[in-house]
């Protein structure tokens, strides 16, 4: 079998369980089998991955930028390629380039650029996440309030006719009513609630209409109160909702993350997002978003008034934080970075696992949780030295 490659590893995490002394068989961009050391097919090319752990590639559903590029100001194939390459270095093998609230023209440009990037085969580009503009001004965070607006028929048409297989949009439950959410979900758009000041009942109505979960749990949403459970309470209480969370030690306290993991009603899950900005993979100290300067200092990104503006987080850093600071086991943390976001997007048959029929997207980790190798569609990724 001249086109078959066997990746030999001492320790394999397949997305569900650990295996020892396994070989992952890859043909083209697809995993075709997992065998023991005595089961290698004749003629297969073998690649030994010494030490460490082979795990499913990470999936990040909220990536505003990286490598010096921000989707809002680099809505091009090259911009998306730069973002995907910057995050692949840290183990992310699939991501949604994310557009922060902007004008209709910029939104259309971002959708077109994503469509072009996928057609061009940019490694790691899965689809697009449109975070806004249909948000709550009261919970705007770093979003420009001048661009926030209600959803009209043109917006609905734009979202439901992207030509993309994977589209996620973040909306406020009090701004976008259940009937609009239902129309979006019926068209195959994934809807998340975020930047929302809605009460518990309104958020639950959004989930019942088809919203899949919430964007960056705890941040920019009504909080869990004992008489007013808010969006946080609804997200934790709903058995069908999923929650992205930013584990950088700045957006959410470790104790809040741990409490949310204990409180979340099954089968909904909590998965990791970075909410990364253009600084990831660079030495930049500031950048511009919608005409405003964002400062980077000590791993923290803020507007002049101190408002957090996305994160300086990468996925392997998030995994280290979850295991080392929050105290979550490595296998569960890896699921939060791969299997669970794949399940949220409904793509877990081919993403988030190392299993026959899945894409050959995986990451080789050292014992210290450094990234030793990244494979996207069976191809080893190579990265220029960081400057």
KAQUIPE-V565945 format. One record per residue. N is the residue number from 1. RES is the residue in one letter. SS is DSSP state (@ for helix, = for strand, . for the rest). PSI is psi in whole degrees, 0 to 359 (none if undefined). D_LAST is the distance of its C-alpha to the last C-alpha in Angstrom with 2 decimals. Layout:
# KAQUIPE-V565945
n = <N,N>
res = <RES,RES>
ss = <SS,SS>
psi = <PSI,PSI>
d_last = <D_LAST,D_LAST>
This chain:
# KAQUIPE-V565945
n = <1,2,3,4,5,6,7,8,9,10,11,12,13,14,15,16,17,18,19,20,21,22,23,24,25,26,27,28,29,30,31,32,33,34,35,36,37,38,39,40,41,42,43,44,45,46,47,48,49,50,51,52,53,54,55,56,57,58,59,60,61,62,63,64,65,66,67,68,69,70,71,72,73,74,75,76,77,78,79,80,81,82,83,84,85,86,87,88,89,90,91,92,93,94,95,96,97,98,99,100,101,102,103,104,105,106,107,108,109,110,111,112,113,114,115,116,117,118,119,120,121,122,123,124,125,126,127,128,129,130,131,132,133,134,135,136,137,138,139,140,141,142,143,144,145,146,147,148,149,150,151,152,153,154,155,156,157,158,159,160,161,162,163,164,165,166,167,168,169,170,171,172,173,174,175,176,177,178,179,180,181,182,183,184,185,186,187,188,189,190,191,192,193,194,195,196,197,198,199,200,201,202,203,204,205,206,207,208,209,210,211,212,213,214,215,216,217,218,219,220,221,222,223,224,225,226,227,228,229,230,231,232,233,234,235,236,237,238,239,240,241,242,243,244,245,246,247,248,249,250,251,252,253,254,255,256,257,258,259,260,261,262,263,264,265,266,267,268,269,270,271,272,273,274,275,276,277,278,279,280,281,282,283,284,285,286,287,288,289,290,291,292,293,294,295,296,297,298,299,300,301,302,303,304,305,306,307,308,309,310,311,312,313,314,315,316,317,318,319,320,321,322,323,324,325,326,327,328,329,330,331,332,333,334,335,336,337,338,339,340,341,342,343,344,345,346,347,348,349,350,351,352,353,354,355,356,357,358,359,360,361,362,363,364,365,366,367,368,369,370,371,372,373,374,375,376,377,378,379,380,381,382,383,384,385,386,387>
res = <X,X,X,X,X,X,X,X,X,X,X,X,X,X,X,X,X,X,X,X,X,X,X,X,X,X,X,X,X,X,X,X,X,X,X,X,X,X,X,X,X,X,X,X,X,X,X,X,X,X,X,X,X,X,X,X,X,X,X,X,X,X,X,X,X,X,X,X,X,X,X,X,X,X,X,X,X,X,X,X,X,X,X,X,X,X,X,X,X,X,X,X,X,X,X,X,X,X,X,X,X,X,X,X,X,X,X,X,X,X,X,X,X,X,X,X,X,X,X,X,X,X,X,X,X,X,X,X,X,X,X,X,X,X,X,X,X,X,X,X,X,X,X,X,X,X,X,X,X,X,X,X,X,X,X,X,X,X,X,X,X,X,X,X,X,X,X,X,X,X,X,X,X,X,X,X,X,X,X,X,X,X,X,X,X,X,X,X,X,X,X,X,X,X,X,X,X,X,X,X,X,X,X,X,X,X,X,X,X,X,X,X,X,X,X,X,X,X,X,X,X,X,X,X,X,X,X,X,X,X,X,X,X,X,X,X,X,X,X,X,X,X,X,X,X,X,X,X,X,X,X,X,X,X,X,X,X,X,X,X,X,X,X,X,X,X,X,X,X,X,X,X,X,X,X,X,X,X,X,X,X,X,X,X,X,X,X,X,X,X,X,X,X,X,X,X,X,X,X,X,X,X,X,X,X,X,X,X,X,X,X,X,X,X,X,X,X,X,X,X,X,X,X,X,X,X,X,X,X,X,X,X,X,X,X,X,X,X,X,X,X,X,X,X,X,X,X,X,X,X,X,X,X,X,X,X,X,X,X,X,X,X,X,X,X,X,X,X,X,X,X,X,X,X,X,X,X,X,X,X,X,X,X,X,X,X,X>
ss = <.,.,.,=,=,=,=,=,=,=,=,=,=,.,.,.,.,=,=,=,=,=,=,=,=,=,=,.,.,=,=,=,=,=,=,=,@,@,@,.,.,.,.,.,=,=,=,=,=,.,.,.,=,=,=,=,.,=,=,=,=,=,=,.,=,=,.,.,=,=,.,.,.,.,.,.,@,@,@,@,@,@,@,@,@,@,@,@,.,.,.,=,=,=,=,=,=,=,=,=,.,.,.,@,@,@,@,@,@,@,@,@,@,@,@,@,@,@,@,.,.,.,.,.,=,=,=,=,=,=,=,.,.,.,.,.,@,@,@,.,.,.,.,.,@,@,@,.,.,.,.,.,@,@,@,@,@,@,@,@,.,.,.,.,.,.,=,=,=,=,=,.,.,.,.,.,.,@,@,@,@,@,@,@,@,@,.,.,.,=,=,=,=,.,.,=,.,.,.,@,@,@,@,@,@,@,@,@,.,.,.,.,=,=,.,.,.,.,.,.,=,.,.,.,.,.,.,.,.,@,@,@,@,@,@,@,@,.,.,.,.,=,=,=,=,.,.,.,.,.,.,.,.,@,@,@,@,@,@,@,@,@,@,.,.,.,.,.,.,=,=,=,.,.,.,=,.,.,.,.,.,.,.,.,.,=,=,=,=,.,.,=,=,=,=,=,=,.,.,=,=,=,.,.,.,.,.,=,.,.,=,.,.,.,@,@,@,@,@,@,@,@,@,@,@,@,.,.,.,@,@,@,@,@,@,@,@,.,@,@,@,@,@,@,@,.,.,.,.,.,.,.,.,.,.,.,.,.,=,.,.,=,=,=,=,.,.,.,.,.,=,=,=,=,=,=,.,.,=,=,.,.,.,.,.,.,.>
psi = <87,339,7,131,134,121,113,128,145,330,122,131,116,4,341,310,170,147,149,144,54,159,127,122,126,132,117,236,15,141,127,352,164,124,164,174,336,1,17,130,148,137,355,138,134,139,119,125,98,129,178,207,135,126,162,144,149,148,120,116,8,90,101,330,182,156,21,355,141,131,323,326,1,54,69,167,314,321,315,322,319,317,313,319,319,320,334,326,331,18,1,116,352,138,163,107,133,127,122,151,125,191,162,324,316,322,314,322,321,319,314,319,321,317,316,322,319,318,328,356,31,119,127,348,114,324,215,147,119,101,92,181,9,69,181,127,327,336,41,334,232,4,142,115,338,342,349,134,166,164,124,184,324,322,317,317,320,316,328,4,38,337,8,144,328,107,128,135,139,128,161,135,331,348,321,111,166,323,326,321,317,319,320,312,325,333,2,6,133,130,131,149,132,165,53,135,21,150,168,312,321,320,318,323,324,318,318,334,351,354,137,341,210,153,132,79,136,326,132,48,159,136,172,107,161,337,338,94,341,191,321,312,320,318,320,332,331,127,347,354,151,155,121,149,147,101,74,0,358,317,324,134,143,323,325,321,312,318,320,320,324,327,338,126,131,158,6,152,170,130,160,135,155,330,36,147,186,346,336,128,17,175,16,145,349,161,172,137,116,42,4,143,129,127,142,121,122,35,9,135,124,153,174,330,6,356,131,136,81,196,168,31,142,167,321,328,322,319,318,321,316,319,318,326,313,331,26,142,151,317,315,321,319,323,321,337,355,291,314,315,328,319,320,318,355,29,20,356,332,349,156,6,157,98,156,132,344,159,148,65,109,165,138,118,143,172,337,10,43,154,114,338,145,132,125,120,34,357,126,131,141,138,140,153,144,137,none>
d_last = <41.20,38.67,36.41,36.27,33.38,33.94,31.13,32.63,31.59,33.39,32.69,32.55,32.52,33.91,33.69,37.10,37.70,36.41,37.47,37.48,37.16,36.68,35.55,34.08,35.48,33.53,34.97,32.80,30.91,33.54,34.51,38.09,38.97,38.33,40.45,41.10,40.48,43.92,43.54,41.09,42.53,43.43,41.00,37.97,34.65,33.36,29.87,29.89,27.43,28.04,28.28,26.90,27.88,27.78,27.94,28.04,24.79,23.97,25.23,23.88,26.34,24.62,21.12,20.76,17.18,13.66,10.39,11.38,14.86,18.10,21.19,23.39,21.66,20.31,23.45,22.95,22.42,18.96,18.15,19.60,17.90,14.43,15.74,17.33,14.46,12.21,15.23,16.38,13.62,15.61,18.96,20.04,22.03,23.90,23.41,25.10,23.02,24.63,25.97,26.83,30.18,30.35,32.92,34.84,33.25,29.67,30.97,32.53,29.42,27.39,30.20,30.41,26.69,26.88,30.00,28.44,25.33,27.73,29.93,27.06,26.22,22.71,22.02,22.38,23.88,27.15,28.56,28.15,28.66,30.24,30.14,32.87,34.38,37.55,36.89,38.69,38.05,39.16,36.20,33.68,30.81,27.97,29.65,31.16,34.92,35.79,34.66,36.36,39.60,42.18,42.11,44.46,45.68,43.02,40.30,42.09,42.40,38.71,37.73,40.35,39.80,36.07,36.67,34.08,35.14,33.03,33.09,32.73,33.69,33.84,36.98,39.07,42.32,44.39,43.03,43.25,46.67,47.55,49.05,45.81,43.84,46.45,46.10,42.33,42.62,45.51,43.29,40.69,38.22,36.88,37.51,36.06,37.33,34.93,34.79,38.51,41.16,43.77,46.40,46.73,49.40,47.43,44.39,46.71,48.31,44.92,44.35,47.89,47.21,44.34,41.19,39.21,37.75,35.55,32.01,30.21,33.35,34.38,31.99,33.60,36.97,40.41,40.52,42.92,46.01,49.24,51.22,48.52,46.15,43.95,41.28,39.91,43.40,43.96,40.72,41.61,45.25,44.97,45.29,43.67,40.58,37.00,34.49,30.73,29.32,26.02,25.69,23.08,25.65,25.60,27.29,30.00,31.48,31.53,35.32,35.46,33.43,35.77,38.82,37.79,37.40,40.86,42.39,41.16,44.15,43.88,43.19,40.47,37.19,34.10,30.72,27.12,25.07,21.74,22.43,18.65,17.30,14.37,12.19,11.93,8.66,6.88,7.17,10.12,13.31,15.80,16.84,20.26,22.70,26.09,26.02,25.15,22.16,20.58,19.18,16.67,17.79,17.99,17.09,19.81,19.90,23.04,25.10,26.74,29.70,27.75,28.07,25.48,23.57,22.23,19.90,16.42,17.67,16.87,19.82,19.38,18.99,22.14,23.92,23.28,24.64,27.65,28.58,27.80,28.83,31.16,32.67,32.84,33.28,30.45,32.49,33.33,29.79,28.69,31.50,30.26,26.91,28.54,32.33,33.16,30.94,32.31,35.80,35.24,34.38,37.22,35.14,35.54,37.58,34.58,31.56,30.91,32.92,33.00,36.47,38.42,37.94,34.56,31.38,29.45,26.54,25.67,23.11,23.38,22.84,23.15,25.76,23.25,22.08,18.74,18.07,18.99,19.61,19.98,22.79,23.67,27.10,27.32,24.26,21.52,18.12,15.28,11.58,8.74,6.31,3.79,0.00>
